[in-house]
Amino acid sequence: MSTELSIHNDFDLSTFNTMGVSSKASHFIEISSVSELQKAVRFAQGKKLDILILGGGSNILFKNDFDGLVIYNALKGRDFLSDTELKIAAGENWHELVLFCVEHGLGGIENLSLIPGSVGAAPIQNIGAYGVELENVFLSLEAFIIDSGELKTFTKDECKFGYRESIFKKELKGKAVITSVTLRLSKDHNVNTSYKALSEKLAEKGISEPDIKDISDCVIEIRQSKLPDPKQIGNTGSFFKNPVISVQHFNQLKSEYPDLPSYPVTERQVKVPAGWLIDKAGWKGRKRGDAGVHTKQALVLVNHGNASGEEIWNLATEICLSIKEKFNISLVPEVNIIG
Ligand SMILES: Cc1cc2nc3c(=O)[nH]c(=O)nc-3n(C[C@H](O)[C@H](O)[C@H](O)COP(=O)(O)OP(=O)(O)OC[C@H]3O[C@@H](n4cnc5c(N)ncnc54)[C@H](O)[C@@H]3O)c2cc1C
């Protein structure tokens, strides 16, 4: 360990990724201030090391060991810029932020309850659930640009948000470290109950005029009943994105599979649930050693104990090939694959 910067060598990342795979970083540092971040980046540049920013490790698969510097983001703090505008440091926990907002009567992110991970990673894939995406409440973010060393503010437009997409997964992939995110929330919020599972849960509970706390509670309940808890069984949530296909392709498939669900995207394109395709292809609950497909939700790949990142990746590849063969659809991972 270097004294000045607390850099750890051959650092075990198995508890730093929710898939729970074993992987080692040749160099690792935890940063809790922007100046520490700057020093860490300079250290990596001096030694020509690759850099990987790590938050909660809930959307990452380490296929192998990482030869480079992992910078673990522990930037903390929340600041009210006005009654409804909140600037949050990137290392804050996302779900704790949601609970804080609900407690303070600030609406807008209650549908995003219980999504694991850090605030700083939320814009990377424009996190979304139950009819709401981060971009709905997003105002701006600050990021440290690795090459130039400058701190830059990005507006919503500049982030180029899309479905599980942003500029930080494309042009700026690996080039910017998000240090804070500013959200515009609402004290007089119209709750979003458009998502079927959510409206059904509210009806089941006899709640006809839900407030943000009702929404958050229901989302938590639904998620706990459907999704595996990474503390019990390693996983990264949805492993693949829901593919977008042409209406023509969809109509062909629909004639063969009348129960194929779809969500309109444009006049010419529809989104189909990757989980449905994987289930229909017979993968739900299947295993390859300790790498498996979850028994309740086929979109979630799980680590039954000692699966390596490579074994999980091999299973994912096998699933992709089978979906391509059966439906002529190419699945794309939502998870960030490292190595
Ligand atoms: C059980 C479960 C359920 C989930 N449900 C959902 C869901 O409903 N909706 C959804 O959208 N996602 C969901 N996810 C995925 C995941 O929680 C989100 O993508 C989350 O935002 C990842 O945060 P993280 O801090 O763990 O990111 P990490 O996994 O640590 O990092 C993800 C990527 O972002 C980069 N990164 C992280 N922090 C920064 C930063 N500060 N600056 C620059 N780059 C950075 C990393 O290098 C990596 O490429 C789920 C995951 C699990 C395990």
The ligand as an SDF file (V2000), in Angstrom:
LIG
                    3D

 53 58  0  0  0  0  0  0  0  0999 V2000
  -31.3030   -6.4930   -7.9960 C   0  0  0  0  0  0  0  0  0  0  0  0
  -31.0130   -5.3880   -8.9820 C   0  0  0  0  0  0  0  0  0  0  0  0
  -32.0500   -4.6540   -9.5220 C   0  0  0  0  0  0  0  0  0  0  0  0
  -31.8040   -3.6130  -10.4430 C   0  0  0  0  0  0  0  0  0  0  0  0
  -32.8640   -2.9210  -10.9390 N   0  0  0  0  0  0  0  0  0  0  0  0
  -32.6460   -1.9170  -11.8210 C   0  0  0  0  0  0  0  0  0  0  0  0
  -33.7520   -1.1750  -12.3430 C   0  0  0  0  0  0  0  0  0  0  0  0
  -34.8950   -1.3980  -11.9980 O   0  0  0  0  0  0  0  0  0  0  0  0
  -33.4890   -0.1720  -13.2430 N   0  0  0  0  0  0  0  0  0  0  0  0
  -32.2080    0.1140  -13.6190 C   0  0  0  0  0  0  0  0  0  0  0  0
  -32.0540    1.0390  -14.4440 O   0  0  0  0  0  0  0  0  0  0  0  0
  -31.1460   -0.5720  -13.1340 N   0  0  0  0  0  0  0  0  0  0  0  0
  -31.3310   -1.5710  -12.2570 C   0  0  0  0  0  0  0  0  0  0  0  0
  -30.2690   -2.2880  -11.7710 N   0  0  0  0  0  0  0  0  0  0  0  0
  -28.9180   -1.9710  -12.2370 C   0  0  0  0  0  0  0  0  0  0  0  0
  -28.1110   -1.0380  -11.3000 C   0  0  0  0  0  0  0  0  0  0  0  0
  -28.6540   -1.0220  -10.0180 O   0  0  0  0  0  0  0  0  0  0  0  0
  -28.0710    0.4030  -11.8370 C   0  0  0  0  0  0  0  0  0  0  0  0
  -27.5440    0.4320  -13.1270 O   0  0  0  0  0  0  0  0  0  0  0  0
  -27.2220    1.3050  -10.9290 C   0  0  0  0  0  0  0  0  0  0  0  0
  -27.3350    2.6480  -11.3550 O   0  0  0  0  0  0  0  0  0  0  0  0
  -25.7470    0.9190  -10.9100 C   0  0  0  0  0  0  0  0  0  0  0  0
  -25.1180    1.6580   -9.8900 O   0  0  0  0  0  0  0  0  0  0  0  0
  -23.7400    1.2150   -9.2940 P   0  0  0  0  0  0  0  0  0  0  0  0
  -23.2540    2.3220   -8.4030 O   0  0  0  0  0  0  0  0  0  0  0  0
  -23.8290   -0.1160   -8.6640 O   0  0  0  0  0  0  0  0  0  0  0  0
  -22.8330    1.1650  -10.6120 O   0  0  0  0  0  0  0  0  0  0  0  0
  -21.5890    0.2400  -10.9210 P   0  0  0  0  0  0  0  0  0  0  0  0
  -22.0520   -1.1510  -11.1850 O   0  0  0  0  0  0  0  0  0  0  0  0
  -20.5440    0.4040   -9.8780 O   0  0  0  0  0  0  0  0  0  0  0  0
  -21.0760    0.8770  -12.2800 O   0  0  0  0  0  0  0  0  0  0  0  0
  -21.8620    0.7560  -13.4440 C   0  0  0  0  0  0  0  0  0  0  0  0
  -21.1290    1.4760  -14.5990 C   0  0  0  0  0  0  0  0  0  0  0  0
  -21.0870    2.8600  -14.3490 O   0  0  0  0  0  0  0  0  0  0  0  0
  -19.7360    3.3380  -14.2590 C   0  0  0  0  0  0  0  0  0  0  0  0
  -19.7280    4.3070  -13.1440 N   0  0  0  0  0  0  0  0  0  0  0  0
  -20.1700    4.0950  -11.8840 C   0  0  0  0  0  0  0  0  0  0  0  0
  -20.0930    5.2320  -11.1730 N   0  0  0  0  0  0  0  0  0  0  0  0
  -19.5900    6.1770  -11.9960 C   0  0  0  0  0  0  0  0  0  0  0  0
  -19.2680    7.5670  -11.8500 C   0  0  0  0  0  0  0  0  0  0  0  0
  -19.4360    8.2070  -10.6910 N   0  0  0  0  0  0  0  0  0  0  0  0
  -18.7640    8.2220  -12.9280 N   0  0  0  0  0  0  0  0  0  0  0  0
  -18.5570    7.6020  -14.1070 C   0  0  0  0  0  0  0  0  0  0  0  0
  -18.8410    6.2780  -14.3060 N   0  0  0  0  0  0  0  0  0  0  0  0
  -19.3570    5.5840  -13.2620 C   0  0  0  0  0  0  0  0  0  0  0  0
  -18.8970    2.0890  -13.9660 C   0  0  0  0  0  0  0  0  0  0  0  0
  -17.5700    2.2510  -14.4340 O   0  0  0  0  0  0  0  0  0  0  0  0
  -19.6780    1.0360  -14.7500 C   0  0  0  0  0  0  0  0  0  0  0  0
  -19.3490    1.0770  -16.1140 O   0  0  0  0  0  0  0  0  0  0  0  0
  -30.4780   -3.3240  -10.8400 C   0  0  0  0  0  0  0  0  0  0  0  0
  -29.4160   -4.0670  -10.2880 C   0  0  0  0  0  0  0  0  0  0  0  0
  -29.6760   -5.0900   -9.3630 C   0  0  0  0  0  0  0  0  0  0  0  0
  -28.5290   -5.8630   -8.7750 C   0  0  0  0  0  0  0  0  0  0  0  0
  1  2  1  0
  2  3  1  0
  2 52  2  0
  3  4  2  0
  4  5  1  0
  4 50  1  0
  5  6  2  0
  6  7  1  0
  6 13  1  0
  7  8  2  0
  7  9  1  0
  9 10  1  0
 10 11  2  0
 10 12  1  0
 12 13  2  0
 13 14  1  0
 14 15  1  0
 14 50  1  0
 15 16  1  0
 16 17  1  0
 16 18  1  0
 18 19  1  0
 18 20  1  0
 20 21  1  0
 20 22  1  0
 22 23  1  0
 23 24  1  0
 24 25  2  0
 24 26  1  0
 24 27  1  0
 27 28  1  0
 28 29  2  0
 28 30  1  0
 28 31  1  0
 31 32  1  0
 32 33  1  0
 33 34  1  0
 33 48  1  0
 34 35  1  0
 35 36  1  0
 35 46  1  0
 36 37  1  0
 36 45  1  0
 37 38  2  0
 38 39  1  0
 39 40  1  0
 39 45  2  0
 40 41  1  0
 40 42  2  0
 42 43  1  0
 43 44  2  0
 44 45  1  0
 46 47  1  0
 46 48  1  0
 48 49  1  0
 50 51  2  0
 51 52  1  0
 52 53  1  0
M  END
$$$$
